[in-house]
Amino acid sequence: MNTLPAQIVIENVLQCKMRGKVAYQSHFPSSVGLQLIYVKPFDLPSGKGYQRPVDSKRCEDFASYLSKGEDALFTPILLNAASNWEFSYYDRQRPSYGRLFCRGKASLMDGQHRMGGIEKYTRETNSDLNVPFLAFHSLDEDEEVKLFDTINTKAKGIGPSLSKFLRRDSDDISWVATELMVRKESPFYNIGSIIGKRSKGRHVTLQNVYRTLHHLTADYRISSLSKEEKLAVAMTYYDTIRQTFNSEWSDYKGFRLTHIVCLDALSLAGNHVLLKCMPEGKKRIDLTAIQRHVKRLSLDWSSQGPLKYLKGMSGSRTLATDLKEQMLPA
C-alpha cells in the first residue's frame, strides 16, 4: 500500500521541529503528490485506520473552487512520512534547507477532499498544480490517529455569519446584510450579531439577515439593482416594520416579530410588495410606497398568540401569504 515503484525526490524543503517531532514543509506537483500519498480507511483490517469514505460532492466542490484560477488558494495538506522520507541538506551552513528522498508513500492525515478535488481538476483540465504540505518525519499509528481526531473534533469553523462578513466585498447580499448590522440607523443595529454568536439582546445573526435578504430580493428585477439600491430598499422596508411595531421589534422574548421564521415570512411577502412599488418600465423602487404598504399590517406578534407554534420554512410561507394579503389587498 505504501511502497513506491521508484524513489521520488522533493526539492526546496524546510526541516523543522514541532513539539519535539521532526517535520518537513514544502510543495510538490499534484501529479507527483498523487503517487506519494495514501489514505488509511476507517475499516482497515489492522484496526488502525481512521479516514471516513470520500464525499464525492466535497471533491467536486473543491475542483470547482480551483477553477476560479489564481484566487483559489488553499491550505497545506498534512502527512505522516512514517520514516519513509529521508532529508538531506544542500549546504552544511544551512542544515534545515534541502531535499527529501521519498522511498515510500506518506499517510494523508488531513486534506483527503482537497486532494480528491485536485485530482479531478487536474484530470479535467490536463494541468498540474503545486500542492503545499506539512509532513511529520515519523508518527506512530496511535499518534497519527490521535492527531487526526484532534484536527477533526477540536477545531471550530468560523461559522456562516463571519463567512458572510468576510465576503462582503465580493457579494452584494453579504455587503447589504453587513451594512444592516453596522449602521446605527438600521433596525438590526441593536439586535444583530455579526460573528454569529447570540447573546442577550442580540439574537439575529448576520447569516439570518443574509438568508432573509435573499427572500426579499429573490425576483431578478430586484436582484439586478445595485447593492446601494438594495440597501436603501431593505433599510426602508425593515425599518418601517420596526416603526410600525416598535415594542414588538425590541422584545424578542415576548413577541415573535424578529424570530427568523417571521422575518423570513416578512421578506417573502416583501418581495411582492417591492415589485408592486416598482413603476412599470422603471428600474427603481418607490421607497414611499413601501412605507405605505407596510403600515397596512395589523397582526398579533405575541409569543403566546396565534404564531406560537409557527416553525420552519413552511410556517414562513403560510404566514407570508397572510402578510401579503394585508399589505397588497385586492
C-alpha positions as CSV (number, residue, x, y, z in Angstrom):
1,M,0.0,0.0,0.0
2,N,2.8,2.4,0.9
3,T,5.5,1.3,-1.5
4,L,6.7,3.4,-4.5
5,P,7.9,1.9,-7.8
6,A,10.8,4.3,-7.8
7,Q,12.3,6.8,-5.5
8,I,10.9,10.4,-5.7
9,V,12.9,13.5,-4.8
10,I,11.3,16.7,-3.4
11,E,13.4,19.8,-3.6
12,N,13.4,23.1,-1.6
13,V,12.3,21.6,1.7
14,L,12.5,23.2,5.1
15,Q,13.1,20.9,8.0
16,C,11.8,22.0,11.4
17,K,10.8,20.6,14.8
18,M,7.3,20.8,16.2
19,R,6.9,19.8,19.9
20,G,9.9,17.5,19.6
21,K,8.8,16.0,16.3
22,V,10.8,16.5,13.1
23,A,8.7,17.9,10.3
24,Y,9.1,19.0,6.7
25,Q,7.5,21.9,4.8
26,S,7.5,22.3,1.0
27,H,5.3,21.5,-2.0
28,F,5.1,19.0,-4.8
29,P,3.4,18.9,-8.2
30,S,-0.1,17.3,-7.9
31,S,0.9,14.6,-10.4
32,V,3.8,13.6,-8.0
33,G,1.7,14.1,-4.9
34,L,-1.0,11.7,-6.0
35,Q,1.7,9.0,-6.3
36,L,3.2,9.9,-2.9
37,I,0.3,9.6,-0.6
38,Y,-2.2,7.0,0.5
39,V,-5.2,7.0,2.9
40,K,-5.9,4.7,5.8
41,P,-9.7,4.0,5.7
42,F,-11.6,3.5,8.9
43,D,-12.2,-0.2,8.1
44,L,-8.6,-1.1,7.6
45,P,-8.1,-4.8,8.7
46,S,-5.3,-3.8,11.1
47,G,-7.8,-1.7,13.1
48,K,-5.5,1.4,12.8
49,G,-7.5,3.1,10.0
50,Y,-9.5,6.3,10.7
51,Q,-10.4,8.1,7.5
52,R,-14.1,8.3,6.5
53,P,-15.2,7.5,3.0
54,V,-14.6,10.2,0.4
55,D,-17.5,12.6,-0.1
56,S,-17.5,13.0,-3.9
57,K,-19.6,16.2,-3.7
58,R,-17.0,17.9,-1.5
59,C,-14.3,16.9,-4.0
60,E,-16.4,18.3,-6.9
61,D,-16.9,21.5,-4.9
62,F,-13.2,21.9,-4.3
63,A,-12.5,21.2,-8.0
64,S,-15.0,23.9,-8.9
65,Y,-13.3,26.2,-6.5
66,L,-9.9,25.6,-8.1
67,S,-11.4,26.6,-11.5
68,K,-11.5,30.2,-10.2
69,G,-7.8,30.5,-11.1
70,E,-5.3,32.5,-9.1
71,D,-7.8,33.5,-6.4
72,A,-8.3,29.8,-5.4
73,L,-5.7,29.5,-2.6
74,F,-5.8,26.6,-0.2
75,T,-4.0,25.4,2.9
76,P,-1.3,22.7,3.1
77,I,-2.2,19.0,3.4
78,L,-0.9,17.1,6.5
79,L,1.2,13.9,6.1
80,N,2.9,11.3,8.1
81,A,6.0,10.1,6.2
82,A,6.4,7.2,8.8
83,S,10.3,7.3,8.3
84,N,9.8,6.6,4.5
85,W,11.3,10.0,3.7
86,E,14.9,11.0,4.3
87,F,16.1,14.6,4.5
88,S,19.5,15.8,3.1
89,Y,20.6,19.4,3.3
90,Y,22.2,21.3,0.4
91,D,24.7,23.2,2.5
92,R,26.2,22.5,5.9
93,Q,25.8,26.2,6.7
94,R,22.1,25.9,6.2
95,P,21.3,22.4,7.6
96,S,17.5,23.0,7.7
97,Y,17.2,23.5,3.9
98,G,17.5,20.7,1.4
99,R,15.7,17.9,-0.3
100,L,13.7,14.8,0.6
101,F,14.3,11.3,-0.8
102,C,11.0,9.5,-0.7
103,R,11.3,5.7,-0.8
104,G,7.8,5.1,0.3
105,K,4.4,6.7,0.5
106,A,3.2,9.0,3.2
107,S,-0.2,8.7,5.0
108,L,-2.6,11.5,4.3
109,M,-3.9,12.7,7.7
110,D,-5.7,15.9,6.6
111,G,-6.7,17.0,3.1
112,Q,-8.4,14.0,1.6
113,H,-11.1,16.1,-0.1
114,R,-8.6,18.7,-1.2
115,M,-6.6,16.0,-2.9
116,G,-9.7,14.5,-4.4
117,G,-10.7,17.8,-5.8
118,I,-7.2,18.5,-7.1
119,E,-7.1,15.1,-8.8
120,K,-10.5,15.8,-10.5
121,Y,-9.5,19.3,-11.5
122,T,-6.1,18.4,-13.0
123,R,-7.6,15.4,-14.9
124,E,-10.3,17.5,-16.4
125,T,-8.1,20.4,-17.3
126,N,-5.0,18.4,-18.2
127,S,-2.9,20.7,-15.9
128,D,-0.7,20.4,-12.8
129,L,-0.8,22.3,-9.5
130,N,1.7,22.9,-6.7
131,V,0.4,21.3,-3.6
132,P,1.8,22.6,-0.3
133,F,2.3,20.1,2.5
134,L,3.5,19.7,6.1
135,A,4.9,16.2,6.7
136,F,5.9,14.7,10.0
137,H,9.1,12.5,9.6
138,S,7.5,9.8,11.8
139,L,4.4,9.4,13.9
140,D,3.4,6.0,15.2
141,E,-0.1,4.8,14.4
142,D,-1.6,5.9,17.7
143,E,-0.1,9.4,17.4
144,E,-1.4,9.6,13.9
145,V,-5.0,8.6,14.9
146,K,-4.9,11.0,17.9
147,L,-3.8,14.0,15.8
148,F,-6.5,13.2,13.2
149,D,-9.1,13.1,16.0
150,T,-7.9,16.4,17.4
151,I,-8.0,18.1,14.0
152,N,-11.5,17.0,13.2
153,T,-13.1,17.4,16.6
154,K,-11.4,20.3,18.4
155,A,-11.1,22.7,15.5
156,K,-14.1,25.0,15.0
157,G,-15.1,26.6,11.7
158,I,-15.6,30.3,11.5
159,G,-19.4,29.9,11.0
160,P,-21.6,31.1,8.3
161,S,-22.2,34.6,9.7
162,L,-18.5,35.5,9.9
163,S,-18.0,33.9,6.4
164,K,-20.7,36.3,5.0
165,F,-18.9,39.2,6.7
166,L,-15.6,38.2,5.1
167,R,-17.3,38.0,1.6
168,R,-18.9,41.4,1.8
169,D,-16.6,43.0,-0.8
170,S,-17.4,40.3,-3.4
171,D,-21.0,39.5,-2.7
172,D,-23.8,42.1,-2.8
173,I,-26.1,40.4,-0.3
174,S,-23.3,39.9,2.1
175,W,-22.5,43.6,1.9
176,V,-26.1,44.7,2.4
177,A,-26.5,42.3,5.3
178,T,-23.3,43.6,6.9
179,E,-24.4,47.2,6.4
180,L,-27.8,46.5,8.1
181,M,-25.8,45.2,11.1
182,V,-23.3,48.1,11.5
183,R,-25.3,51.2,10.6
184,K,-26.7,52.9,13.6
185,E,-29.9,53.9,11.8
186,S,-30.6,50.3,10.9
187,P,-33.4,48.3,12.7
188,F,-30.9,45.4,13.1
189,Y,-28.1,47.5,14.7
190,N,-29.1,46.8,18.3
191,I,-30.3,43.2,17.9
192,G,-27.8,41.8,15.4
193,S,-24.6,39.7,15.8
194,I,-22.0,39.8,13.0
195,I,-20.0,36.8,14.3
196,G,-23.0,34.6,14.7
197,K,-22.8,34.3,18.5
198,R,-26.2,35.1,20.0
199,S,-26.3,36.9,23.3
200,K,-28.9,38.8,25.4
201,G,-30.5,41.3,23.1
202,R,-28.5,40.2,20.0
203,H,-30.5,37.3,18.7
204,V,-30.4,37.9,14.9
205,T,-27.2,36.7,13.2
206,L,-25.6,38.0,10.1
207,Q,-26.5,34.7,8.5
208,N,-30.1,35.2,9.4
209,V,-30.2,38.6,7.7
210,Y,-28.3,37.3,4.7
211,R,-30.9,34.5,4.2
212,T,-33.9,36.7,4.7
213,L,-32.5,39.3,2.2
214,H,-32.3,36.5,-0.4
215,H,-36.1,36.1,0.0
216,L,-36.7,39.8,-0.2
217,T,-34.6,40.3,-3.3
218,A,-35.4,36.9,-5.0
219,D,-37.0,38.4,-8.2
220,Y,-34.4,39.2,-10.9
221,R,-35.9,42.8,-11.2
222,I,-34.8,43.4,-7.6
223,S,-31.6,41.3,-7.5
224,S,-30.4,43.3,-10.6
225,L,-30.4,46.6,-8.6
226,S,-27.1,48.0,-7.4
227,K,-26.1,47.0,-3.8
228,E,-26.7,50.6,-2.7
229,E,-30.2,50.4,-4.1
230,K,-30.8,47.1,-2.4
231,L,-29.6,48.5,0.9
232,A,-31.9,51.5,0.6
233,V,-34.9,49.3,-0.2
234,A,-34.1,46.8,2.6
235,M,-33.5,49.6,5.1
236,T,-36.8,51.2,4.3
237,Y,-38.8,48.0,4.4
238,Y,-37.4,46.6,7.7
239,D,-37.3,50.0,9.4
240,T,-40.9,50.7,8.6
241,I,-41.8,47.4,10.1
242,R,-39.8,48.3,13.2
243,Q,-41.6,51.7,13.5
244,T,-45.0,50.1,12.9
245,F,-44.4,47.5,15.7
246,N,-41.8,49.2,17.8
247,S,-42.5,47.4,21.1
248,E,-42.7,44.0,19.4
249,W,-39.4,44.6,17.5
250,S,-37.4,45.2,20.6
251,D,-38.9,42.4,22.8
252,Y,-37.6,39.1,21.5
253,K,-39.0,37.0,24.4
254,G,-42.4,38.5,24.4
255,F,-43.0,38.7,20.7
256,R,-42.1,36.6,17.6
257,L,-41.7,39.5,15.2
258,T,-37.8,39.2,15.0
259,H,-37.7,35.5,15.2
260,I,-36.3,34.2,11.9
261,V,-39.5,32.3,10.9
262,C,-41.3,35.7,11.0
263,L,-38.5,37.7,9.4
264,D,-38.5,35.2,6.5
265,A,-42.2,35.5,6.2
266,L,-42.0,39.3,6.1
267,S,-39.3,39.0,3.4
268,L,-41.2,36.5,1.3
269,A,-44.2,38.8,1.4
270,G,-41.9,41.9,1.0
271,N,-40.7,40.6,-2.4
272,H,-44.2,41.0,-3.8
273,V,-44.5,44.5,-2.1
274,L,-41.3,45.7,-3.7
275,L,-42.3,44.6,-7.1
276,K,-45.6,46.5,-6.6
277,C,-43.6,49.6,-5.7
278,M,-41.6,49.4,-8.9
279,P,-43.2,51.6,-11.5
280,E,-43.8,49.8,-14.8
281,G,-40.9,50.2,-17.2
282,K,-38.7,51.7,-14.4
283,K,-35.6,50.1,-12.7
284,R,-36.2,51.8,-9.4
285,I,-38.4,51.2,-6.4
286,D,-40.6,53.9,-4.8
287,L,-39.5,53.9,-1.1
288,T,-42.5,56.0,0.0
289,A,-44.8,53.4,-1.5
290,I,-43.1,50.7,0.5
291,Q,-43.9,52.6,3.7
292,R,-47.5,52.9,2.7
293,H,-48.0,49.2,2.1
294,V,-46.2,48.1,5.3
295,K,-48.3,50.4,7.5
296,R,-51.3,48.4,6.5
297,L,-50.1,45.4,8.6
298,S,-52.0,44.5,11.7
299,L,-51.0,41.3,13.5
300,D,-50.7,39.8,16.9
301,W,-47.0,39.0,17.2
302,S,-47.1,37.9,20.8
303,S,-45.2,34.7,21.7
304,Q,-48.3,33.2,23.2
305,G,-50.6,34.3,20.4
306,P,-51.6,32.7,17.1
307,L,-47.9,32.5,16.0
308,K,-46.8,30.5,19.0
309,Y,-46.3,27.2,17.1
310,L,-45.1,28.7,13.8
311,K,-42.0,26.8,12.7
312,G,-39.7,26.3,9.6
313,M,-40.0,27.5,6.1
314,S,-43.4,26.0,5.7
315,G,-44.6,28.2,8.6
316,S,-42.9,31.2,7.0
317,R,-44.6,30.6,3.7
318,T,-48.0,30.3,5.4
319,L,-47.6,33.5,7.3
320,A,-46.2,35.3,4.2
321,T,-49.5,34.6,2.4
322,D,-51.4,36.4,5.1
323,L,-48.9,39.3,5.3
324,K,-49.1,39.7,1.5
325,E,-52.9,39.9,1.6
326,Q,-52.7,42.6,4.2
327,M,-50.1,44.7,2.5
328,L,-51.4,44.2,-1.0
329,P,-55.2,44.0,-0.6
330,A,-57.1,43.0,-3.8
